[in-house]
Each structure stands twice: as C-alpha cells, then as structure tokens.
Amino acid sequence: MYNENLDAFIAPDLKSELAAIVDDGEKNIFIDLSSCISCDTSGMSALLLGNRLCQGVNGNFVLYGLSPRINQMKDLAGLNAILKVADTLEAAEELLRH
C-alpha cells in the first residue's frame, strides 16, 4: 500500500490490512513511513490500532522512517510513550532484540 498521505482515504484500508496481518498470526509489524509526508488524525488512529492489535498478541508494532512532519504530529499528540519509533528498519529490528 503506497500513498504520500496517511489520511482518511487510506486509514480504513490500513486498519483492515493490519487486522488481517495479526489475524494471520503475525505478532510483530514494522511500518515504513519513509515515503509518507503527512498523517492526519485518521492515519494516526490506524497506527494506534496496529499498535493495540500487536500488543493484544504480545507482539510489537514499530514505525520507522518518519518524516519530520509526521514525527512532529506524533510528538504533539503525546504518543511518544505509546508508539515505538526507529529511523531505519535495522534500528526497528534492533529494538526488538533488547
């Protein structure tokens, strides 16, 4: 799924995809947001759902490659303590090793 904006048009599909991935038995999900330049509240809601789904199966949900704009929105929404974030996929994988 590719889109420059994680918004109300994309969020429902992302939520469905995340639910399907967890239903298929995956516990850990890494989301690459490097090609995404903005995220609205609907998009943030989809990401929070992914996090809750992974937590529900004792897994991990990690975002990486956040644009400065998305990172700022995450910070302003106070989601630093909730969402795991890394700069790269390698750094995201390293989070799970510790």
N, C-alpha and C positions, 0 to 999 in steps of 0.2 A: 504494500500500500504506500503510495507516494503522494505527497501534497506539501506545498510550501507552508500552508497554514493548517494548524491543528485547531479546527473550529467546529461550529455547529453542523456544518455539512459533512465533516469527516468523523466526528466523535461517535455517532451511533454505530458506524461500521467498525471503528476501532474497538468499541466496547464489545460488540459481538465477536470480533476476532479474538480478543483477549479471553473472553469467556470460553470460546471453543478450544483455545490452546490449553487452558487449565483443565477443561473437561476431558481433553485427550490425555491427561496425565502429566503434563509439564508442570514443574514446580518453580523453575527459575526462568524469568523473562527479562531479556535485555532489549531496551528500546533505543534505537539510533535516531536521534533528532537532529543530526548534523545538517540535513537538507531542509529542515523546517525553520522558518524565520519568525513565525509568530504563533501564539497559542491563546485562545480566549478561554473563558470560564468553562465552556462545554468541553474543550480539549483537556483542560486541567482535570475536570471531573472524570473523563475517560482514563486519564493516567492514574488518578486516585483509585478508581475501580480496579484497574490492573494490580495496583499495589495491594488492595484488600483481598483480591482473589488469590494472589500468591501467598499472602500471609495466612489465608484460610487453609492452605495445604502445606503450611510450614516451609514455604519457599521464599524466594527473593525476587524483587522487582527493581531493576536498576535502569536508570536513564543515563545516556551518555551523549556527548556531542551537542550539548545545549548552546543555542545562540545566546549572546548577551541579553537580548530582549526576553527570551523565554526564561533564562536564569533570573533576571530581574523580577519577572512576574512571580516565579516560584518564591523568591525571597519576600516580595511584598505580601504574598498570600500566607506567609508564615509556614511554608511547607518543608523547611529545611530539616526539621526533626522527623518528618514523616517519610519523605522520598529519598532514596539513595541515588546519588548522582556521581558520575565519573566523567573525566574528559574523553577517554577512549574506551574501546571495547576491552582492551588488555587491562586497563585500570579497573573497569567494571568487574571483570573476571577475578581480578586480584582482591576486590572487596569481599568476595565470597570465600576466599581461601583463609581469611583471618576471622 
